[in-house]
Amino acid sequence: MPSTDKRHLSWLLQQFQLKPGKPAIFSGLRSLFILGVPIGVGVITGHAATSAIATMAAWFVGMVNVDGTYRQRATAMIAATVGVTVVFLMASLVSSHLWLAIPTTFLVIFIAGLAGLYGSVAASVSLVTSIMFAISLARFASFSNLSTLIQHCALCLFGGTWTTVLSLGLWVVHPYVPAMQVVAKCYLSLSKFVETASETLNPKDRQEWEQRFLQAQDTVIQDLTSARSVWTTLWNRQKGAEARGNHLLLLIEDVNQIVNSVVALRELLAIASESQLFSWLHKEIQQVIEQLAIALLMLSEAIAKGKNLVHLGDLDRTVEALQHQWEVLRSQVLNQTINVDTDEYSDLVNLRKITASFTNLAQQIHTDADIVTDLIQGKQSNIAQRDIFPPAQSECYAIIDTLRNHLTFDSVMFRHALRLALIVTFAELLASLLQLPRGYWITLTALVALKPNFGGTFETTVQRVIGTILGGIIGITLVLLIKNPLAIAVCFLLLVFTAMSVRSLSYSIFTILLTPAIILLLNLISAGGWKVGVLRIVDSLAGGVLALLGSYLLFPRWERHQLPAQVEKTIRANLAYFQQVIANYLYPQQDASANSINKLRHQAALENVNAAAAAQRLFSEPRHVQGEIEPVMTLMVYIRGFFSSVTTLAEHLREFSGEYQFTEFKRLADTIIQVLENLADALGQGQPPQQLPALDSYLEAIHNQIEQLHTARLSEIATNSNTLTPTLQAVREQTLLSTELDRIVNKITVMHCVIARLQE
């Protein structure tokens, strides 16, 4: 099989794999109860068809995806309940008149498409509202008389209210559960990040591992941002958070600190692994990283379950073993002072830095374990509260300004909303004119599959269409085998339970399970037989084709035209971060603002995530519009490498006194800043960058100075190896700085070459 075919097959199989994690059993049970009650009432009272209105409303409101506080969930679910009721009313009023139904469809879907401007929650509410409108227009809505319309709207309102009350029943009893869950999720993703970092010592495939490491890092950053948002929502309105809020705040900010430490350690390990001395500590380092991942996992479980499950004995023993092995290595090397060259001594200094960093990280885990214990026991913490960076609160004028600013073809979301409205309206018109049985399935598939970018549309279409085909075959088989209404109802509920349990793990498998559930539901409330399954498959194929055509032909905004602007923004964010860190090195006596560094680091990390997402969208577009992919991949890797080097320097500031300075350090830093500014300008202006300045001359002067320091220190060791002298202090401060400046210059050189190639 050709390699291209293998890649396509591999990608297709990945669409049907479960993501890491556990099935959401509680979500499945909740969905079972949400749907079981209205269906049961309908079957018992003999109004199964009518109860389907309440069932649909309950189901769609329950599918609103909100990770946040109970207040946020309640707001979203109430909005969804009102939304599905209003669109049901609108559909009822216009369904009998095609000349009214078509423009109303366009208007509703266009407004829903713009809702994505206000975040994922608004997008989720608008999606279920749009789905309810499409189904109501074709299936349930009819304005026969006013009393029937009021009754149906009341059923719709009841279904949404039932879901809201059931979902938020524990609000009063456990108001802080969402905050605990989101912090636990942070530590879980942090554990996976550290576990991935452990493979840096001997990865089977360096490039594949690098990709997984960066994805794991991005996941932690996203979870951290979500946790900060939830914390702010709960406690920002108060003058001061109570004990539980302070504990969670400390844990949230420690996630950020641990991520920075791991990024710096990964950079240090990449440097040290090239040394022959590294083999002395390889085993111990591997064991410490594994125990760190386990300790973070225990912290996550303790926070989620509210039980003290953290035992750090194994972590302490591995750290002690690493410290002991380091002392053995140090004695062995320094006892042969005459034969030690400056390069070997530099390697020894780096290994000492790694050992100290692991020790500090273990101490940080101990501190977090104490905080978790206080959190569970309800005690006050003696650790000082730290600042966080709450997201800006949306104001009314900001909402209006956001909408006004995006009412232009330059806006991706405006193009998407218009494209979505046109395709869904065309699908609705096609189904109405051809009088297709259950033609609204074409509309629904196009509505769900069409995304703001072609790659997202293609992926969702493949998942939905193949999932529908497989699920349709299962549904047809069940309809042919099961005739008893009670047995059909049981199968339906079991399928819904399983589908909702795996929804967060695989959209494809969710679709495979949901399709037969819908086929069984329709056979339960109205006759249709196995033909319903065939119609479902054919209509989904038609809807998928419409979505792909719409995404490709209607106002496409290919990522290769947008990527330079995002990369420019990313480089500038990383540049601001670098400037602040370097300023603290050049002027250590001034008040170094840790908060400024943290804010700039967080902003740079978010822009790195955005750039990676933009690159992924580019890779998923049609090959003939992508342009060259390899330079883009290289640029993403080296920008992230630059960020890692700067983070390593930021972490090293704790040990930096500034009493010894490289003579060419400032000029090198200023030149690096000029190069980065020029690279960002070149991307913004669409022009090639200027010729790269001679950075090697500055590096050579720094190398000479660090070699002199190492030589002086080796001379000191011959007479006194244990005293902390100014020379030893300078060696510890400057060795890592010299090494990272080397790596930064290398990364910038590659970035310059890649951008010059792209701009050609």
C-alpha positions, 0 to 999 in steps of 0.5 A, a space after each residue: 500500500 502506498 505511503 499516502 494511502 497508509 496515512 489516509 487510512 491511519 487518519 480515518 482510523 484515528 477518527 474512531 479512536 477514543 480519547 484518553 479518559 473515562 466514560 462520563 457515566 454520570 452524564 449517561 445516567 443523567 441523559 437516561 433520566 432526562 429522556 426516560 421521564 417524558 418518554 415514559 409519561 408519553 407511552 403511559 398516557 398514550 401520547 408518545 408522539 406529543 411527548 416527543 416535543 418535550 423529549 427533544 427539548 429536554 435532550 437538546 438543553 441537556 446537550 449544551 456543553 458548559 464547563 464552569 460554575 453552576 451559575 454559568 451552567 444555569 444561565 446557559 441552560 435557561 438561555 437554551 430553554 428559552 431559545 428552543 421554545 422561541 424557535 419552536 414558536 417561530 417554526 410553528 407560525 411559518 411552517 405552513 408557508 414556504 415563502 415565510 419559512 425560507 427567509 425565517 430559516 436564513 435569519 435564524 441560522 445566520 444569527 445562530 452562526 454569529 453567536 460563536 463570536 461570544 465563546 463556546 457556550 454561546 455557540 453551543 446554545 445557538 447550535 441546539 437552538 438551530 437544531 430544534 428550529 430545523 426539526 420543528 419546522 419539518 416535523 412537529 410545528 403546525 399552526 392548526 389552532 392557538 390552543 394546540 400551539 400553546 400546549 406544544 410550546 408549554 411542552 417545549 418549555 417543560 422539557 428544557 426546564 426539567 433538564 435544567 432543574 435535574 442538572 442543577 439539583 445539587 447547586 445549593 448543596 455543593 456550590 463549589 463542585 465545578 471549581 474543584 472539578 476544574 482544578 482537578 482537571 488541571 492537575 490531571 492534564 499536568 500529570 499527563 504533561 509530565 508523563 509525556 516529558 519523561 519520554 524526552 530521555 529516550 523517545 522512539 520517534 523524536 518528531 512524533 514525541 515533540 508533537 505530543 509534548 507540545 499538545 500536552 503543554 497546550 492542554 495544560 494551558 487551556 485547562 489553566 485558563 478555564 480554571 482561572 475563569 471559573 475561580 474568577 466567576 465564583 469569587 471575583 465579585 467578593 472582596 476576598 475569597 473564603 478559605 476554600 477559594 484561597 486554597 483553590 487559587 493557590 493550587 491553580 497558580 501552582 499549576 502555572 509554576 510547575 508547567 514552567 519548571 517542567 518546560 525549563 527542565 525539558 530544556 536542561 535535559 536536552 542540553 545535558 543528554 549530549 554529555 557523557 556524564 548524563 548516563 550517570 544520572 539517567 536512571 535516577 532522573 527517569 524515576 523522579 519524572 515518573 514519580 512526579 507524574 504519579 504524585 500529580 495524578 494523586 493530587 488530581 484524584 484527591 481534589 476531585 474526590 475530596 479525600 486525602 489520597 496523596 502519599 509522596 514517600 516514593 517521590 522523596 526516595 527517588 529524589 534522594 537517590 538522584 541527589 546521592 548519585 549526583 554527589 557521587 558523580 561530583 566527587 568522582 569528577 572533581 577528584 580528577 581535577 587535573 584531567 577535567 576540561 572546561 567542557 566537562 565541568 560545564 556539563 557537571 554544572 548543568 547536571 547540578 542545575 537539573 538535580 536542584 530543579 527536580 528537588 525544588 519541584 518535589 518540594 513544590 509538590 509537597 507544598 501543594 499536597 499540604 494545600 490539598 489537605 487543608 482544602 479537604 479539612 477546611 483549614 486556613 492556609 498559612 501560604 500567602 495568597 497570590 495574584 491571578 489574572 481574571 478574564 475581562 468581564 463582558 459588558 453590554 457595549 463590548 458585546 455590541 462592539 464585537 458584533 459591529 466589528 465582525 459585520 464585514 467579509 474580513 471576519 471569519 465568523 461573519 463568512 461562516 454565519 453567512 455560509 451556514 445560513 445559505 447552505 441550511 436554507 438551500 437544504 430546507 428549500 430542497 427538501 420542501 420542493 422535492 417533498 423528501 421524506 424526513 428531508 430535515 436530516 439533510 438540513 441537520 447534517 449540513 448544520 452540524 457538519 459545517 464549521 468556520 474552516 474547511 478542515 473542521 468541516 471535512 473532519 466532522 463530515 467524515 465522522 458524522 457520515 461514516 458514523 451515520 452509515 454504521 449506526 444506520 445499519 445497526 438501527 435497521 438491524 434492531 428495527 427488523 429484530 425488535 417489534 415490542 414497543 417496550 423492548 424498543 424503548 429499553 434499547 433506545 435508552 441504553 443506546 442514549 446512555 452509552 452515547 452520552 457516556 462516550 460523547 466527550 471521548 469520541 464524536 464518531 462513536 457518539 454518532 454511531 450510537 446516536 443514529 440507531 437511537 434516533 431510528 428507534 425513537 422514530 419507530 416508537 412514536 410513528 411507524 417507519 420500519 427499516 426504511 427510516 434507517 435507509 433514509 437517515 443514511 442517504 440524507 446524511 450523505 447528501 447533507 455532508 456533501 452540501 456542507 463540504 461544497 459550501 465550505 469549499 465554494 462559498 467565501 472560503 478564507 484559506 488558512 495560508 492567507 491568515 497564518 502570517 498574521 497569527 505568526 506575527 502576533 505570536 512572535 510579538 508575544 514571545 518577543 515581549 516575554 523575552 524583553 521582560 526576562 532579559 530586562 530582569 537579567 540586565 537590571 537585577 537591582 531594579 524591582 523585578 516584577 514577577 507578575 509582569 513576567 507571568 502575564 507575558 509568559 501566559 500571553 505568549 503561551 496562549 498565542 503559541 496555542 493559537 498558532 499551533 491551532 492555525 497550523 493544524 487548520 492549514 494541514 487539514 485543508 485541500 493540498 492544492 491550497 496549502 502551499 508549503 507545509 514543511 516550513 510552517 511545521 519547522 517555524 512552529 517547532 522553533 517558535 515553541 523552542 524559543 519560548 522554552 529557552 526564555 522560560 528556562 531563563 525566567 526560571 533561572 532568575 531565582 539564582 541570578 544576583 547580577 554581580 557578574 555580567 557578560 560584556 557583550 550580553 546587552 548588545 546581543 540581547 538588543 540585536 536579538 530583539 531587533 531581529 525578532 521585530 524585523 521578522 514580525 514586521 516582515 510577516 505583517 508587511 509580506 516582505 522578506 526579512 532583512 539580512 541576519 546580523 552577525 550574532 556569532 561575534 557576540 557569542 564568541 566573546 561570551 564563550 571566552 568569558 564563560 571558559 575563563 570562569 570555568 578555568 578559574 573555578 577549576 583552579 579554586 577546586 584544587 585548593 578549596 572545593 566546598 566554599 561558595 566563592 564569587 567565582 563559583 556563584 558566577 559559574 552557577 549563574 552564567 553557565 546556563 545563561 551562556 548555554 541558553 543564549 547559544 540555543 536562542 541564537 540557533 532558533 532565531 537563525 532557523 526562524 529567519 531562514 524559514 520566514 525568508 523562504 515563506 516570504 519568497 
